[in-house]
Amino acid sequence: MYGIGILKGLGVTLKHFVETYVDDFRWLGKRYYNEEAYAVRQGPKATGIFTVQYPEEKLIIPENFRYLPFILYEEKDDGSIEDRCTSCGICPKICPPQCIWIVRSNDPETGRPIPAPTEFFIDIDICMSCGLCAEYCPFDAIKMDHVFEIASYERMEHHILNKEQLSKPVSYYSSIQPKNFRREEEARVAKEAAKAAKKKEREAKKAAS
Amino acid sequence: MTEGLNNPDIPIPDELAGSIAITTLDKIYNWGRRSSIWPMMFGLACCAIEMIATAASRYDLSRFGMEVMRPSPRQADLMIVSGTVTKKMIPVIVRLYNQMPEPKYVLAMGACASGGGPFKEGYNVVAGVDKFIPVDVYTPGCPPTPQALLHGLITLQKKIDKQSILKVNWYRKEAIPAIPIPILGPDLIDPRDYEKIRNLPPVQEESTAEA
């Protein structure tokens, strides 16, 4: 008999339709805009419609989700701010679509380059979110952000981000990517310990000879 | 509540000050338009996949009244330029834009449509569709996730909310001139010259040996 497949397909739709109302009764009208219900709706036991009610509810973003890059700065105990970026220029070189632009400057007294960017621009309408800059940065100074709500009416005004707009504290990074942050900190501590041990060894050798 | 209604953000003549008619009409008009933005059904590159995902049940464009993807420009209100625009495609896109009835909006989706993206200096790609048609909302991302696209569409709705019947340019007496359609220009590489290039007479060797 013809048409069985169509009926089966429509049956699936009907099942979801009915289940949505059954779910409504189960949650007593709290099916939407409710964190508990949201977790169930997005889980494997979801029944009925599983639509994310976007502006009110947002999808849980995985840690390694990457959207656009941002640069990190350290907050010292005395309230001062220090850029992690040393303006070494690896990220603009590695960037495949070449969307990063760094301005360096020299110390007017000594004439030596200042190890921090004077200006840092990223054109987010060029960036292809590959994350290579974050991967290649030797100082963990540039990372990928989770913010995606950045649509605007003007490209030139809002989509060419300067250093002020790009800079975010390390505490923000540890809040969006806690696992990665912990791993990097551990690696850094281990590296510094190894360096110190090597130095000690060398000094001991010097003293012996 | 009437305070807000009586003081709209649009210039009204003094003798009409305090009249609530125009504001109410604006609100109904804008509410109607913002709740039924029908996008044109076309996708250009990988961003189109995200656009399709946005229209599917998980993100569900129909919550905003935008589920009716129209394959004809005559029935569409919104052009989502979803993806890389090549030089060969831009005349077609401009023509489609001219064919859309007012009010019409353009949303540049993703890096390529907004600024050229990774192909910004490519030989065959237009570095930003805004050089050829007026873009209302730019949505960065490569590609924008469905939620980012929804945010772009909500931004567009906010723009529509601010518009007023008195100010919009599609109720004027004179017709809005069409946007000039760019012509695919002559390229350095012309396949028609291939035959000529191949069939060149062989280079005459200079008879230096005799001398």
Interface residues (C-beta under 8 A of the other chain):
Chain A: I49 F50 T51 V52 Q53 Y54 P55 K58 L59 Y67 L68 P96 P97 D123 I124 D125 I126 C127 M128 S129 F148 E149 I150 A151 S152 Y153 E154 R155 H158 H159
Chain B: S57 R58 Y59 D60 R63 A111 S114 G115 G116 G117 P118 F119 K120 G128 D130 V135 D136 V137 Y138 T139 P140 G141 C142 P144 T145 Q147 A148 L150 H151 G152 I154 T155 K159
